Amino acid sequence: MLVLRVKAPPVDGRANAAACRLVAKRLGIPPSRVKVVRGESARDKLLEIEGRDENALRRALIPAD
């Protein structure tokens, strides 16, 4: 599980777009390769990231202990 905090308000999809941009920036990929697939209007979201395997995502997104 990964927890993100964005400053964008949850209005007109701005928070969803901000979350996708944040993840894309961290991964060094275009924001168009990240999309919300579940929870568009909920606080908890499931994102789909195109073109990366799970291990690469974990290394890039979760800080090492």
LOPAVO-156050 format. One record per residue: x, y, z of N, C-alpha, C in turn; residue number from 1. Coordinates in steps of 0.02 Angstrom, whole numbers, m for minus. Atoms other than C-alpha are relative to their C-alpha. Layout:
BEGIN
n.c1: X n.c2: Y n.c3: Z ca.c1: X ca.c2: Y ca.c3: Z c.c1: X c.c2: Y c.c3: Z vexgu: NUM
...
end
This chain:
BEGIN
n.c1: 42 n.c2: m59 n.c3: 0 ca.c1: 0 ca.c2: 0 ca.c3: 0 c.c1: 44 c.c2: 61 c.c3: 0 vexgu: 1
n.c1: m36 n.c2: m63 n.c3: 5 ca.c1: 60 ca.c2: 173 ca.c3: m42 c.c1: m49 c.c2: 56 c.c3: 17 vexgu: 2
n.c1: 43 n.c2: m56 n.c3: m19 ca.c1: m12 ca.c2: 331 ca.c3: 36 c.c1: 29 c.c2: 63 c.c3: m31 vexgu: 3
n.c1: m18 n.c2: m64 n.c3: 31 ca.c1: m8 ca.c2: 494 ca.c3: m62 c.c1: m40 c.c2: 55 c.c3: 31 vexgu: 4
n.c1: 37 n.c2: m59 n.c3: m20 ca.c1: m56 ca.c2: 666 ca.c3: m8 c.c1: 9 c.c2: 52 c.c3: m54 vexgu: 5
n.c1: m2 n.c2: m52 n.c3: 50 ca.c1: m101 ca.c2: 796 ca.c3: m137 c.c1: m38 c.c2: 60 c.c3: 25 vexgu: 6
n.c1: 32 n.c2: m62 n.c3: m23 ca.c1: m151 ca.c2: 976 ca.c3: m112 c.c1: m61 c.c2: 19 c.c3: m42 vexgu: 7
n.c1: 56 n.c2: m16 n.c3: 45 ca.c1: m275 ca.c2: 980 ca.c3: m256 c.c1: m66 c.c2: m20 c.c3: 33 vexgu: 8
n.c1: 65 n.c2: 16 n.c3: m29 ca.c1: m457 ca.c2: 986 ca.c3: m203 c.c1: m34 c.c2: m58 c.c3: m38 vexgu: 9
n.c1: 35 n.c2: 56 n.c3: 32 ca.c1: m568 ca.c2: 835 ca.c3: m238 c.c1: m60 c.c2: 25 c.c3: m41 vexgu: 10
n.c1: 53 n.c2: m30 n.c3: 41 ca.c1: m668 ca.c2: 936 ca.c3: m365 c.c1: 19 c.c2: m8 c.c3: m74 vexgu: 11
n.c1: m10 n.c2: 7 n.c3: 72 ca.c1: m686 ca.c2: 899 ca.c3: m551 c.c1: 61 c.c2: m43 c.c3: m17 vexgu: 12
n.c1: m54 n.c2: 46 n.c3: 15 ca.c1: m555 ca.c2: 761 ca.c3: m542 c.c1: 70 c.c2: 28 c.c3: 11 vexgu: 13
n.c1: m66 n.c2: m31 n.c3: m9 ca.c1: m414 ca.c2: 879 ca.c3: m491 c.c1: 45 c.c2: m41 c.c3: 46 vexgu: 14
n.c1: m41 n.c2: 40 n.c3: m45 ca.c1: m356 ca.c2: 769 ca.c3: m347 c.c1: 23 c.c2: m64 c.c3: m35 vexgu: 15
n.c1: m19 n.c2: 60 n.c3: 37 ca.c1: m356 ca.c2: 615 ca.c3: m459 c.c1: 57 c.c2: 16 c.c3: m49 vexgu: 16
n.c1: m52 n.c2: m20 n.c3: 48 ca.c1: m254 ca.c2: 706 ca.c3: m591 c.c1: 66 c.c2: 15 c.c3: 36 vexgu: 17
n.c1: m61 n.c2: m16 n.c3: m39 ca.c1: m132 ca.c2: 769 ca.c3: m459 c.c1: 34 c.c2: m64 c.c3: 24 vexgu: 18
n.c1: m29 n.c2: 64 n.c3: m22 ca.c1: m108 ca.c2: 593 ca.c3: m391 c.c1: 35 c.c2: m35 c.c3: m58 vexgu: 19
n.c1: m31 n.c2: 32 n.c3: 59 ca.c1: m73 ca.c2: 526 ca.c3: m566 c.c1: 64 c.c2: 36 c.c3: m20 vexgu: 20
n.c1: m60 n.c2: m39 n.c3: 17 ca.c1: 50 ca.c2: 667 ca.c3: m602 c.c1: 56 c.c2: m14 c.c3: 50 vexgu: 21
n.c1: m50 n.c2: 13 n.c3: m52 ca.c1: 140 ca.c2: 637 ca.c3: m436 c.c1: 33 c.c2: m67 c.c3: m10 vexgu: 22
n.c1: m27 n.c2: 67 n.c3: 10 ca.c1: 161 ca.c2: 451 ca.c3: m467 c.c1: 41 c.c2: m2 c.c3: m64 vexgu: 23
n.c1: m36 n.c2: 0 n.c3: 64 ca.c1: 213 ca.c2: 479 ca.c3: m648 c.c1: 68 c.c2: 36 c.c3: 7 vexgu: 24
n.c1: m62 n.c2: m37 n.c3: m9 ca.c1: 343 ca.c2: 607 ca.c3: m597 c.c1: 51 c.c2: m42 c.c3: 38 vexgu: 25
n.c1: m45 n.c2: 43 n.c3: m41 ca.c1: 416 ca.c2: 490 ca.c3: m466 c.c1: 29 c.c2: m58 c.c3: m41 vexgu: 26
n.c1: m21 n.c2: 56 n.c3: 41 ca.c1: 426 ca.c2: 350 ca.c3: m595 c.c1: 37 c.c2: 22 c.c3: m63 vexgu: 27
n.c1: m33 n.c2: m25 n.c3: 60 ca.c1: 493 ca.c2: 462 ca.c3: m734 c.c1: m35 c.c2: m21 c.c3: m64 vexgu: 28
n.c1: 39 n.c2: 19 n.c3: 58 ca.c1: 352 ca.c2: 418 ca.c3: m853 c.c1: m52 c.c2: 54 c.c3: m14 vexgu: 29
n.c1: 52 n.c2: m49 n.c3: 15 ca.c1: 219 ca.c2: 522 ca.c3: m942 c.c1: m63 c.c2: m12 c.c3: 43 vexgu: 30
n.c1: 61 n.c2: 8 n.c3: m40 ca.c1: 62 ca.c2: 555 ca.c3: m837 c.c1: m54 c.c2: m40 c.c3: m36 vexgu: 31
n.c1: 51 n.c2: 37 n.c3: 38 ca.c1: m41 ca.c2: 477 ca.c3: m976 c.c1: 5 c.c2: m75 c.c3: 11 vexgu: 32
n.c1: m9 n.c2: 71 n.c3: m13 ca.c1: 28 ca.c2: 306 ca.c3: m923 c.c1: m25 c.c2: m20 c.c3: 69 vexgu: 33
n.c1: 28 n.c2: 14 n.c3: m67 ca.c1: m52 ca.c2: 320 ca.c3: m750 c.c1: m73 c.c2: 20 c.c3: 0 vexgu: 34
n.c1: 71 n.c2: m18 n.c3: m2 ca.c1: m239 ca.c2: 313 ca.c3: m725 c.c1: m34 c.c2: m31 c.c3: 61 vexgu: 35
n.c1: 41 n.c2: 25 n.c3: m55 ca.c1: m366 ca.c2: 290 ca.c3: m587 c.c1: m48 c.c2: m52 c.c3: m29 vexgu: 36
n.c1: 45 n.c2: 51 n.c3: 26 ca.c1: m456 ca.c2: 125 ca.c3: m616 c.c1: m55 c.c2: m17 c.c3: 50 vexgu: 37
n.c1: 53 n.c2: 11 n.c3: m49 ca.c1: m556 ca.c2: 118 ca.c3: m455 c.c1: 6 c.c2: 54 c.c3: 54 vexgu: 38
n.c1: 2 n.c2: m50 n.c3: m53 ca.c1: m608 ca.c2: 249 ca.c3: m328 c.c1: 5 c.c2: 71 c.c3: m23 vexgu: 39
n.c1: m4 n.c2: m68 n.c3: 26 ca.c1: m623 ca.c2: 402 ca.c3: m438 c.c1: m31 c.c2: 52 c.c3: 46 vexgu: 40
n.c1: 32 n.c2: m49 n.c3: m44 ca.c1: m740 ca.c2: 485 ca.c3: m315 c.c1: 9 c.c2: m18 c.c3: 74 vexgu: 41
n.c1: m13 n.c2: 22 n.c3: m69 ca.c1: m674 ca.c2: 398 ca.c3: m158 c.c1: 69 c.c2: 24 c.c3: 23 vexgu: 42
n.c1: m64 n.c2: m20 n.c3: m28 ca.c1: m531 ca.c2: 438 ca.c3: m44 c.c1: 55 c.c2: m51 c.c3: m17 vexgu: 43
n.c1: m47 n.c2: 53 n.c3: 19 ca.c1: m446 ca.c2: 269 ca.c3: m78 c.c1: m6 c.c2: m14 c.c3: m74 vexgu: 44
n.c1: m1 n.c2: 9 n.c3: 72 ca.c1: m395 ca.c2: 239 ca.c3: m258 c.c1: 44 c.c2: m58 c.c3: m20 vexgu: 45
n.c1: m42 n.c2: 50 n.c3: 30 ca.c1: m324 ca.c2: 102 ca.c3: m364 c.c1: 26 c.c2: 29 c.c3: m66 vexgu: 46
n.c1: m30 n.c2: m28 n.c3: 60 ca.c1: m203 ca.c2: 162 ca.c3: m497 c.c1: 29 c.c2: m56 c.c3: m43 vexgu: 47
n.c1: m32 n.c2: 45 n.c3: 48 ca.c1: m147 ca.c2: 70 ca.c3: m653 c.c1: 58 c.c2: 37 c.c3: m31 vexgu: 48
n.c1: m60 n.c2: m31 n.c3: 28 ca.c1: 29 ca.c2: 106 ca.c3: m711 c.c1: 23 c.c2: m43 c.c3: m58 vexgu: 49
n.c1: m15 n.c2: 36 n.c3: 62 ca.c1: 66 ca.c2: 55 ca.c3: m888 c.c1: 75 c.c2: m5 c.c3: m12 vexgu: 50
n.c1: m69 n.c2: 9 n.c3: 22 ca.c1: 233 ca.c2: m19 ca.c3: m938 c.c1: 51 c.c2: m11 c.c3: 54 vexgu: 51
n.c1: m48 n.c2: 14 n.c3: m53 ca.c1: 312 ca.c2: m58 ca.c3: m769 c.c1: m21 c.c2: m62 c.c3: 37 vexgu: 52
n.c1: 18 n.c2: 58 n.c3: m40 ca.c1: 321 ca.c2: m219 ca.c3: m671 c.c1: m3 c.c2: 18 c.c3: 74 vexgu: 53
n.c1: 13 n.c2: m15 n.c3: m70 ca.c1: 275 ca.c2: m229 ca.c3: m488 c.c1: 64 c.c2: 14 c.c3: 40 vexgu: 54
n.c1: m62 n.c2: m10 n.c3: m37 ca.c1: 454 ca.c2: m244 ca.c3: m423 c.c1: 32 c.c2: 68 c.c3: m15 vexgu: 55
n.c1: m27 n.c2: m65 n.c3: 19 ca.c1: 511 ca.c2: m91 ca.c3: m520 c.c1: m40 c.c2: 57 c.c3: 32 vexgu: 56
n.c1: 43 n.c2: m51 n.c3: m32 ca.c1: 362 ca.c2: 7 ca.c3: m452 c.c1: 17 c.c2: 6 c.c3: 74 vexgu: 57
n.c1: m16 n.c2: m1 n.c3: m72 ca.c1: 401 ca.c2: m42 ca.c3: m273 c.c1: 66 c.c2: 35 c.c3: 13 vexgu: 58
n.c1: m66 n.c2: m31 n.c3: m10 ca.c1: 584 ca.c2: 9 ca.c3: m290 c.c1: m4 c.c2: 76 c.c3: m10 vexgu: 59
n.c1: 4 n.c2: m71 n.c3: 17 ca.c1: 537 ca.c2: 177 ca.c3: m366 c.c1: m44 c.c2: 40 c.c3: 48 vexgu: 60
n.c1: 50 n.c2: m36 n.c3: m40 ca.c1: 391 ca.c2: 221 ca.c3: m252 c.c1: 6 c.c2: m7 c.c3: 75 vexgu: 61
n.c1: m3 n.c2: 13 n.c3: m72 ca.c1: 427 ca.c2: 146 ca.c3: m82 c.c1: 72 c.c2: 9 c.c3: 23 vexgu: 62
n.c1: m68 n.c2: m12 n.c3: m24 ca.c1: 578 ca.c2: 214 ca.c3: 11 c.c1: 29 c.c2: m62 c.c3: 34 vexgu: 63
n.c1: m34 n.c2: 56 n.c3: m33 ca.c1: 706 ca.c2: 86 ca.c3: 69 c.c1: 7 c.c2: 14 c.c3: 74 vexgu: 64
n.c1: m7 n.c2: m8 n.c3: m73 ca.c1: 717 ca.c2: 56 ca.c3: 255 c.c1: 71 c.c2: 10 c.c3: 20 vexgu: 65
end
